[in-house]
Amino acid sequence: TVGGFTTPALLSTGKDNQNGLFTYILLLDLGVLTLGYFKNWRVLNLLAFFFTQLIFVGWNLNFYNSTKLWRTEFWLTVFFLLFAVMSFLYNITHQRKSTFRDPSLITLNGGCYFLWTYGLLESQYSDYLGFYAVLMAIVYVALGSVAYRRAQEDSYLFLVFLGLGLTCLTVAIPIQLKQNWTTVGWSAEAAVLTWVGFHLDSSKTRRAALLIVTMVVFRLLFLDSSFSGAFADDFTFLFNKRGMAFAAAVLSLFAMAYLYHRNREKLADIEHWLTGGLFIGANLLVLFFLTTEISSSFEADYYRASDYQLKRDIRSRMQLSISALWGFYSIVLVTVGILRRVQPLRLLAIILFAATIVKVFFVDLGEMEKIYRIIASIGLGVILLAVSMMYQRYRTQINEFVLK
């Protein structure tokens, strides 16, 4: 095998013959992989893959130019498909379970192919790189379905293909889409994966969905929330790019929570808390988004104002609006929590109401203008009186709905 792969370098004339070289390598790979298949010599597969990549590197450094782009991509695709199939063909035909070497070759093959393709196409065809990643995801899902049907006992092999397909799809979204559309795409993917996870009764697929939705939340809080258009003259409250990203994420979280609730009998013990956790996460995102939008709408006027007193007035109105939002949202949460008998929402409502009280006392009363401090104090006083009277009258029932 080593002699066969070193022959082109030993007999090189210094002139390029791309098709001849790669046809020879293809025939050599077919011979080595066929021998490895019949003898079950897995190391030959890895050896052939290593030398094939090494010859591609050598040829690329010496002879590649942009006029040979699609011929090069054709040969890369041929070798990718060859090693993708041969890396697991023995397992499904002989019903043998995969070892670590089989998935490692599958992963290396896909990673090298994607890196080669990205390097070749990035300068001229960057708009289509996401499409290439989607095609790779389709290939891996197709191979995974074959492995699932032909070797059902080898769940490890199926999960490797499924994981690579999901990885390609997840990578394709930020490559192909820009700005907030990445969050939208990941949100949809998380919801679909959760549905697939329950449909196939696969906890690993559901965990992949949770990982993706965690990435979504990270993007929302640290990237999408800093929407640069917030201070533009044409800023639109709620209906903007940031709103689109948050709406997709919130809908995804609610959909996932609904699926977990509807399929609660399929959940493992460690997953039972996720229904409430996803509901709480969705509501916290809604509250964060509304608070950010209110702040942005007032700050746009604040930075355009030149008068100091006008700026203080805008600042006071902003703090009052945020406090009113938090108080109103806590009432909505406790109402829904009672009507739908959702304990996490009721607890979240109490925490949010406590946070509103703390904000009014320690932030609003120190920063607001006098008239707004009076309004905030009266509003808070009325709410506290109403809550205390309600607690005195319905103390037993309130303790019950909070704790049960």
Residue, then its C-alpha position, 0 to 999 in steps of 0.5 A: t500500500v505504501g509503495g502504491f501511494t508513493t509511486p506517483a511521487l517517485l515517477s513524477t515528471g514535474k508536469d500536471n496530469q490531474n485526471g490521470l493521477f487521481t484516476y490512479i489513486l481511485l483505482l488504488d483506493l478501490g483495491v486497498l479498500t476492497l482488500g481491507y473489506f474482505k480481510n476486515w483489515r481496518v487499518l488499511n482504510l485509515l492508511a489509504f485515507f491518510f495517503t489520499q489526503l497527503i497526495f491531494v495536499g502535494w498536488n494542490l501545493n504544486f499544480y492547483n489554480s482556479t481554472k481547475l476548481w470544479r475538476t478538483e471538487f469533483w475528485l474530492t467528492v468522489f473520494f469523500l463518498l468512497f470513504a464514507v461508504m467503505s468506512f461502515l460497509y463491512n459492519i452492515t454486511h457482516q452485522r458487526k458492531s462498530t469500534f472506535r476506528d470506524p466512526s473516527l474515519i467517518t468523522l475525519n473524512g467528512g471534516c477533511y472534505f468540508l475543509w477542502t471545499y471551504g478552502l476552494l470555494e470561499s473566495q468565489y462562491s462563499d454564498y453557496l458554502g451553506f448549501y454544500a454543508v446541507l448536502m453533506a448533512i443529507v448524505y450523512v442522514a441517508l447513510g445513517s438511515v441505511a445503517y439504521r435499517r441494516a444494522q439496528e443493533d449497532s446504534y453507535l454507528f447510526l448516532v455517529f451519522l446522525g450527529l455528523g448530519l446535525t453538525c453539518l446542518t448546524v454549521a450550514i445555518p451561520i455560514q449561509l445566513k447572516q445576522n439574526w437569521t442564524t438565530v432563527g434557523w437554529s431555533a427552528e432546528a432545535a424545535v424540529l430535533t425535539w420532535v424527532g427525538f420524541h418520534l424516534d424515542s431518542s434522548k440523545t437527539r433531544r439533548a442535541a436540541l437542548l445544546i442548540v437552543t442553548m446556543v440560541v440563548f447565548r446568541l440572543l443575550f450577547l449578540d442579537s440583543s445589541f441590535s445596532g439599529a436601535f438608535a437609528d431614526d427609523f427604529t421600529f418598536l418590537f417589529n425589527k430584526r432583534g424582534m424577529a430573532f427573539a420571536a423565533a427563539v421564544l416560539s421554539l422554547f414554547a414548542m419544546a416545552y409543549l412537546y416535553h409536556r405532551n410526551r412526559e411519559k417518555l421522559a427519563d428521570i433527569e428530563h422531567w424538570l425540563t418542561g418547567g425549565l423551558f417554560i420559564g426560559a421562554n418567559l424570561l426571554v420575552l421579559f428580557f426582550l420587552t425590557t430591552e425594547i423599552s430601553s432602546s426606544f427611550e434611549a434613542d430619544y435620550y441620546r438625541a436630546s440636548d437639554y439636561q432636564l429633558k434627559r432626566d425626564i426621559r430616563s425617569r419615564m423609561q424606568l417607570s415603564i420598565s417597572a410597570l412592565w415587570g409588575f404587569y407581567s408578574i400578574v399575567l404569569v400568576t394568572v396563567g399559572i393558576l388557570r393552567r396549574v403550572q407551578p413554575l410560572r407561579l413561582l416565577a411570578i412571585i420572584l418577578f414581583a419581588a424583583t419589581i419591588v426591589k427595583v422601585f425602592f432601590v433604583d427608581l426612587g433614587e433616579m426618577e424625577k419627583i412626579y415619577r417617584i410619586i407615581a411609582s410609589i403610589g402604584l407600588g403601594v396600591i399593588l402591595l395593599a391589594v396583595s396583602m389584603m388578598y393574602q389575608r383573605y385567601r391565605t390557605q388557597i394561596n399557600e396551596f397554589v404556590l406549593k402544589 
